[in-house]
Amino acid sequence: MDIDKLLTQLNNLLIGKGEKELSPRDHKIIQDSWAGKTYEEMNIPGYTTDYIKKMAAPSLWKKLSDLTGQRVTKKNIRLVLESVPQPSSSIPEQTESSPLLKLDLSDAPYVSDFYGRTNELAQLEQWIVTDNSPLVAILGITGIGKTALSVKLVEQIKDQFEYVIWRTLNHTPSVEELLSDLIQFLSNHQENPSSTTLNNRLSRLMYYLKQHRCLVVLDGVEAILDAGQSSGIYKEGYQGYRKLLECIGKKRHQSCLLLTSQEPPQEVKELVIREVRIREFQLKGLRKEEAKPLLSKDGLCKSVHGVGQLIDSYKGHPLALKIAVRTIQNCHNGKISDFLKGLGGRHES
């Protein structure tokens, strides 16, 4: 069986079940496994062998097992997938008038606990959906909730787009690798621009962003910024990202790039000043009423004493509060007042 036809067939089956298509990373794992390559022989830009072997591949095998009703592993992939039935003819064709949403959230984390952020979600949705901002940056310190907020935002607005793709930059892919990945997804895997120049890839990406309503999420942009240099300067070898952000921020198209970072790249700061539709959102801590459910989940809100001061002490920082909760439970028998005394504070009466 032709591997490309098989991948198309699998994607059609997934669409027919209302699920998202296989990601470019999934395609490469299947292709290399089909060819008999070991995990060590797989070369997937932006991902280590350990990550592919322990995280990405097991998740893919489970997805294919659920799809086919048979246990799929790296060893039996040919045997099982060659017997995959043709998708039903009742699967709707994608038409210009009613496009099917194509999702690739394979890099997006699962968010189980999410509190508040109603105002933030409303503001971001207005900028992206109503105002058609081409570039929105969510900024904030580590652990403040940028990624979780972005996940909930995507869940809330994804139906407003034809294509939604989430990529994390924690693996520090080069801009060329990222562009190839995006173009393959947006072209429905009809293009593989891995041998073309940066400018050619930018041109092809902009073509798709103009032709379709796309939401591209880049999470953890600080990974490609040089913390030891002036604010917003790229690490050596990653300056091409400046071209990418400038293209998306300046050129006319109908899509949006949503990025998260601890600090904004230099060109984003410049674009916010010059381009009226480019937006920065500085994410702060949870408001007191929003943070209380986080504490009540672990039984710390049974008594009101000290709750407000605990939240204020950490300025509503979600991660810091979660760490404090564990400390209160493990070291202070659940007593907030004892914990606050250790901080040098006095609990509320």
C-alpha positions as CSV (number, residue, x, y, z in Angstrom):
1,M,0.0,0.0,0.0
2,D,1.2,3.5,-0.8
3,I,2.1,5.3,2.4
4,D,0.8,8.7,1.3
5,K,-2.6,7.2,0.3
6,L,-2.6,5.4,3.7
7,L,-2.0,8.7,5.6
8,T,-4.8,10.4,3.6
9,Q,-7.1,7.5,4.4
10,L,-6.3,7.7,8.1
11,N,-6.9,11.4,8.1
12,N,-10.3,10.9,6.3
13,L,-11.3,8.3,8.9
14,L,-10.3,10.7,11.8
15,I,-12.3,13.6,10.2
16,G,-15.3,11.3,9.8
17,K,-15.2,10.6,13.5
18,G,-15.0,14.3,14.3
19,E,-11.4,14.1,15.4
20,K,-8.3,16.1,14.5
21,E,-6.0,15.0,11.7
22,L,-2.6,13.5,12.2
23,S,0.1,16.1,12.7
24,P,3.3,16.3,10.5
25,R,5.2,14.7,13.4
26,D,2.7,11.8,13.4
27,H,3.1,11.4,9.7
28,K,6.9,11.2,10.0
29,I,6.7,8.6,12.8
30,I,4.3,6.5,10.7
31,Q,6.5,6.8,7.6
32,D,9.7,5.9,9.4
33,S,8.1,3.0,11.3
34,W,6.6,1.8,8.0
35,A,10.1,1.9,6.5
36,G,11.4,-0.2,9.4
37,K,13.5,2.6,11.0
38,T,14.3,2.5,14.7
39,Y,13.4,5.4,17.0
40,E,17.1,6.3,17.0
41,E,17.1,6.5,13.2
42,M,14.2,8.9,13.1
43,N,15.1,12.5,12.5
44,I,12.2,14.7,13.4
45,P,13.2,18.4,13.7
46,G,12.6,19.9,17.1
47,Y,12.1,16.5,18.9
48,T,14.6,14.3,20.8
49,T,14.7,10.6,20.3
50,D,13.8,10.2,24.0
51,Y,10.7,12.4,23.5
52,I,9.6,10.5,20.4
53,K,10.1,7.1,22.0
54,K,8.5,7.8,25.4
55,M,5.8,10.5,24.6
56,A,4.9,11.1,21.0
57,A,5.0,7.6,19.6
58,P,3.0,5.9,22.4
59,S,0.4,8.6,22.1
60,L,0.2,8.0,18.4
61,W,-0.1,4.2,18.7
62,K,-3.0,4.7,21.2
63,K,-4.7,7.1,18.8
64,L,-4.4,4.6,15.9
65,S,-5.5,1.7,18.1
66,D,-8.7,3.6,19.1
67,L,-9.3,4.4,15.4
68,T,-8.8,0.9,14.0
69,G,-10.1,-1.1,17.0
70,Q,-6.9,-3.1,16.9
71,R,-3.7,-2.7,19.0
72,V,-1.2,-0.8,17.0
73,T,2.5,-0.8,17.8
74,K,5.7,0.1,16.0
75,K,6.3,-3.6,15.2
76,N,2.8,-4.4,13.8
77,I,2.0,-1.1,12.1
78,R,2.2,-2.5,8.6
79,L,0.1,-5.6,9.4
80,V,-2.7,-3.6,11.1
81,L,-2.8,-0.5,8.9
82,E,-2.8,-2.4,5.6
83,S,-6.2,-3.8,6.7
84,V,-7.7,-0.4,7.5
85,P,-11.1,-0.1,5.7
86,Q,-11.8,2.7,3.2
87,P,-13.7,5.6,4.8
88,S,-17.4,5.7,4.3
89,S,-18.6,7.7,1.3
90,S,-20.9,9.5,3.7
91,I,-18.0,11.5,5.1
92,P,-18.7,15.1,4.0
93,E,-16.5,16.7,1.3
94,Q,-14.8,19.9,2.4
95,T,-16.3,22.7,0.4
96,E,-15.6,26.4,0.0
97,S,-18.9,27.2,1.5
98,S,-18.6,24.9,4.6
99,P,-14.9,24.3,5.3
100,L,-14.0,21.6,7.8
101,L,-12.0,22.8,10.8
102,K,-8.5,21.3,10.6
103,L,-6.8,21.0,14.0
104,D,-3.3,20.1,15.0
105,L,-3.0,20.6,18.8
106,S,-0.5,17.8,19.3
107,D,1.9,20.1,21.0
108,A,-0.8,21.7,23.2
109,P,-0.8,20.5,26.9
110,Y,-3.9,19.1,28.6
111,V,-5.2,21.7,31.1
112,S,-7.3,20.0,33.8
113,D,-7.5,22.8,36.4
114,F,-8.4,26.3,35.2
115,Y,-9.6,29.2,37.3
116,G,-11.1,32.5,36.4
117,R,-9.6,34.6,33.6
118,T,-13.1,35.5,32.2
119,N,-12.1,39.1,31.5
120,E,-8.8,38.0,29.9
121,L,-10.5,35.5,27.6
122,A,-13.1,38.1,26.6
123,Q,-10.4,40.7,25.7
124,L,-8.3,38.2,23.8
125,E,-11.3,36.9,21.9
126,Q,-12.3,40.4,20.9
127,W,-8.8,41.2,19.6
128,I,-8.5,38.0,17.6
129,V,-12.1,37.3,16.4
130,T,-13.7,40.7,16.3
131,D,-10.8,43.1,15.6
132,N,-9.0,40.5,13.4
133,S,-5.6,41.3,15.0
134,P,-2.9,39.5,12.9
135,L,-0.5,39.1,15.9
136,V,-1.3,38.9,19.6
137,A,1.4,38.3,22.3
138,I,0.5,37.0,25.8
139,L,3.3,38.0,28.1
140,G,4.0,37.1,31.7
141,I,6.4,35.6,34.2
142,T,7.0,31.9,34.6
143,G,4.0,30.0,36.0
144,I,1.5,32.9,35.7
145,G,-0.7,30.8,33.4
146,K,0.1,32.0,29.8
147,T,-0.1,28.5,28.3
148,A,-3.2,27.4,30.2
149,L,-5.0,30.7,29.2
150,S,-4.0,30.1,25.5
151,V,-5.4,26.5,25.6
152,K,-8.7,27.7,26.9
153,L,-8.7,30.6,24.4
154,V,-8.2,28.2,21.5
155,E,-10.9,25.9,22.8
156,Q,-13.2,28.9,22.9
157,I,-12.5,30.4,19.4
158,K,-11.3,27.5,17.3
159,D,-14.6,27.3,15.4
160,Q,-13.9,30.8,14.0
161,F,-11.0,29.4,11.9
162,E,-10.4,26.9,9.1
163,Y,-7.0,25.8,10.4
164,V,-5.7,25.8,14.0
165,I,-2.1,24.7,14.7
166,W,-0.2,24.8,18.0
167,R,3.5,24.6,18.2
168,T,5.8,24.8,21.3
169,L,9.2,26.3,20.9
170,N,10.7,24.6,23.9
171,H,12.6,22.3,21.5
172,T,14.0,25.5,19.8
173,P,13.3,24.5,16.2
174,S,14.9,26.7,13.6
175,V,12.6,29.1,11.8
176,E,13.1,27.1,8.6
177,E,12.0,23.9,10.4
178,L,8.9,25.6,11.8
179,L,7.9,27.1,8.5
180,S,8.2,23.7,6.8
181,D,6.0,22.2,9.5
182,L,3.4,25.0,9.2
183,I,3.3,24.9,5.4
184,Q,2.9,21.1,5.3
185,F,-0.1,21.3,7.7
186,L,-1.7,24.3,5.9
187,S,-1.2,22.7,2.5
188,N,-2.8,19.5,3.7
189,H,0.6,17.8,3.2
190,Q,0.7,18.7,-0.5
191,E,3.9,20.8,0.0
192,N,7.2,19.8,1.5
193,P,9.4,23.0,1.3
194,S,12.3,21.6,3.3
195,S,14.8,22.4,0.5
196,T,13.6,26.0,-0.3
197,T,15.0,29.3,1.1
198,L,13.7,31.1,4.1
199,N,12.2,33.8,1.9
200,N,10.4,31.2,-0.3
201,R,9.0,29.5,2.8
202,L,7.8,32.8,4.2
203,S,6.1,33.6,0.9
204,R,4.3,30.2,0.9
205,L,3.2,30.6,4.5
206,M,1.8,34.1,3.8
207,Y,-0.1,32.6,0.8
208,Y,-1.9,30.2,3.1
209,L,-2.6,32.8,5.7
210,K,-4.2,35.0,3.0
211,Q,-6.2,32.2,1.4
212,H,-7.5,30.7,4.7
213,R,-8.5,31.9,8.2
214,C,-5.8,30.3,10.3
215,L,-4.8,30.5,13.9
216,V,-1.2,29.7,14.6
217,V,-0.1,29.4,18.2
218,L,3.6,29.6,19.2
219,D,4.0,28.8,22.8
220,G,7.2,29.6,24.8
221,V,8.9,32.0,22.5
222,E,11.3,32.9,25.3
223,A,13.1,29.6,24.5
224,I,14.6,31.2,21.4
225,L,15.4,34.6,23.0
226,D,18.9,35.3,24.5
227,A,18.3,35.9,28.2
228,G,21.8,37.2,28.6
229,Q,21.4,40.0,26.0
230,S,19.2,43.1,25.7
231,S,15.5,42.4,26.1
232,G,13.8,40.7,23.2
233,I,17.0,39.8,21.3
234,Y,17.2,36.3,19.6
235,K,19.7,33.7,20.3
236,E,22.4,33.2,17.7
237,G,20.9,31.3,14.7
238,Y,17.3,32.3,15.4
239,Q,17.2,35.8,13.9
240,G,15.0,34.5,11.1
241,Y,12.1,34.5,13.5
242,R,12.2,38.3,13.3
243,K,11.3,38.1,9.6
244,L,8.5,35.7,10.4
245,L,6.9,37.9,13.0
246,E,7.4,41.1,10.9
247,C,5.7,39.4,7.8
248,I,2.7,38.3,9.9
249,G,2.5,41.6,11.7
250,K,2.9,43.9,8.6
251,K,1.4,42.1,5.6
252,R,-2.3,41.9,4.8
253,H,-3.9,38.5,5.5
254,Q,-7.0,37.0,7.4
255,S,-5.2,34.9,10.0
256,C,-3.7,35.4,13.5
257,L,-0.5,34.4,15.2
258,L,-0.9,34.0,18.9
259,L,2.4,33.8,20.9
260,T,3.3,33.4,24.5
261,S,6.5,34.5,26.1
262,Q,8.1,35.7,29.3
263,E,9.2,38.8,27.3
264,P,8.3,40.2,23.9
265,P,10.7,39.8,21.0
266,Q,12.1,43.3,20.0
267,E,10.0,43.5,16.8
268,V,6.8,42.8,18.7
269,K,7.4,45.8,20.8
270,E,8.1,47.9,17.7
271,L,5.0,46.5,15.9
272,V,2.7,47.3,18.9
273,I,3.8,51.0,18.6
274,R,3.6,51.2,14.8
275,E,0.7,48.9,13.9
276,V,-2.6,49.6,15.5
277,R,-3.9,46.0,15.3
278,I,-0.9,44.3,16.9
279,R,-1.6,43.5,20.6
280,E,0.3,42.8,23.7
281,F,-1.4,41.3,26.8
282,Q,0.5,41.4,30.0
283,L,-0.9,38.6,32.1
284,K,-1.1,39.2,35.9
285,G,-2.1,37.0,38.8
286,L,-5.5,35.7,39.5
287,R,-7.9,38.0,41.3
288,K,-8.8,37.0,44.8
289,E,-12.2,35.6,44.0
290,E,-10.7,33.7,41.1
291,A,-7.9,32.2,43.2
292,K,-10.2,30.9,46.0
293,P,-11.5,27.9,44.0
294,L,-7.8,26.9,43.6
295,L,-7.5,26.7,47.3
296,S,-10.9,25.2,48.0
297,K,-10.0,22.3,45.6
298,D,-7.5,21.2,48.2
299,G,-9.7,22.0,51.2
300,L,-8.0,25.1,52.3
301,C,-11.0,27.4,52.1
302,K,-13.0,25.6,54.8
303,S,-11.9,28.4,57.0
304,V,-11.7,32.0,55.7
305,H,-8.9,32.9,58.0
306,G,-5.8,33.7,56.1
307,V,-7.1,32.9,52.7
308,G,-7.1,36.4,51.4
309,Q,-3.7,37.2,52.8
310,L,-2.3,34.0,51.3
311,I,-3.5,35.0,47.9
312,D,-2.2,38.6,48.3
313,S,1.2,37.3,49.5
314,Y,1.7,35.6,46.2
315,K,-0.2,38.3,44.1
316,G,-2.5,35.6,42.8
317,H,0.3,33.7,41.1
318,P,-1.3,30.3,40.3
319,L,1.9,28.2,40.4
320,A,3.2,29.8,43.5
321,L,-0.2,29.3,45.2
322,K,-0.2,25.6,44.2
323,I,3.3,25.2,45.7
324,A,2.2,27.0,48.9
325,V,-0.9,24.8,49.2
326,R,1.3,21.6,49.1
327,T,3.6,23.1,51.8
328,I,0.6,24.1,54.0
329,Q,-0.8,20.6,53.7
330,N,2.5,18.7,54.2
331,C,4.2,20.9,56.7
332,H,1.5,22.8,58.5
333,N,-1.3,20.3,58.8
334,G,-3.5,22.5,56.5
335,K,-3.2,25.6,58.7
336,I,-2.8,28.7,56.6
337,S,-2.1,30.8,59.7
338,D,0.9,28.8,60.7
339,F,2.3,29.0,57.1
340,L,1.8,32.8,57.1
341,K,3.6,33.1,60.4
342,G,6.5,31.5,58.7
343,L,6.4,34.2,56.1
344,G,6.5,36.8,58.8
345,G,2.8,37.7,58.2
346,R,-0.2,37.9,60.4
347,H,-3.3,36.1,59.2
348,E,-6.6,37.8,58.8
349,S,-9.1,37.8,61.6
